[in-house]
Structures are given as structure tokens and as C-alpha cells.
Amino acid sequence: DSMQVRFNATVKLSGQFSTMTRGSYLYDFVDTTATPQYAEKVYDVIPGATKGKIITLREDSVFPYKADFSTEFVSKKILTSSGEAFELDLKGFFNHIHDTKVVQQGRDLDYYPDFVHQDRYKYFFIFFSPVSITSPTDSSEINTEIGVYRYSVAQVQPDVIMLESAFVLKSDKVPVKDVWTVEKLYKEIAR
């Protein structure tokens, strides 16, 4: 059986993420010269999600240009049940912007990501009764000189499961000899 999941989301943008993304939240503006992921709202990456009304909580016009938004939406495609067990499809939940075509092999030039940044997603799934994680959580961390990617699943209360993903890109230029580390980070993010 498919079940409904309700989301109450707060999106906090600052710096380049605010510059690149807030137009999408404020005006449905899409900069066609930028990576399309910058225009995706929080509900755009959740399979089967309805489009929620976006409420602007904050919009600063001075650096670091903080912009905060809230929205509520529903998905009927990500949670299924089979008897006593629930399965949550997490595909697409984390919209960490990364180049899916970065490869070391055959590369002659250094790699320049869009900008140095920190990006974090945190979800709290609250159930109506106690639950437990029964399959491996597959938490992971990759830490290189270029960046860090962390993913974790934790049971924080008997009826609450926390899912968190964080990506920190520490370098705005990656020498060609080290592009393999970017490739490794980006493959883990795409997993």
C-alpha cells in the first residue's frame, strides 16, 4: 500500500546559493545559463510531491544575502507498507549540486566547481507510533582535501527517524592530478 507523507519544510539560503536559487522561490525564475539544479525547489526533488505554497520568511539585500522560505507539500509515492514494515524511497531527496560528468580519465585541465560552499539537508520523519530501522542505514563519510560528504540515518526518538546529508566543497580549483577526488565525492553524492 502507498501512504501519504506530509512535509513541512524550511529552506535557508545564503551566499551564492541564495544568489543562484532565491529567484526560483520568489518568482519561479529559471536562469537558463546556470545548472538546472539551482532552480529546483525542495518539493521538485521529492517523487510525486505536490507543489506547495511558498512563504518568504526572510530576504536580505546585503551580503550574505540570506533568504529563508517555508512550504508544505505532500507525496503519495515515497512511502509504502507491507504488513508491519514501511519502506521509504529516498531517491532524489538530496539536491546537492554537482557535475555528474566529472572524470579523471583523459582529462588535461584543472577542474573549477561553481563555488566553494556548504550544503546540508536534514529530514525528520515523524510516525504516529514507534518504529525501528530494520535495514542497514548505510551511513557514510568521505573526507578529502577538496571536500567532505556525509550521509547518515539515525533513530532519534521511538517515533522519529532523522536523515541527514551534508556536502562541503573546500576548493574552487582542483588540479588535474586530483580530479579523481572530486569524481569520488560526486559519485557518492549521486548514489
Disulfide bonds with the S-S distance in Angstrom:
none
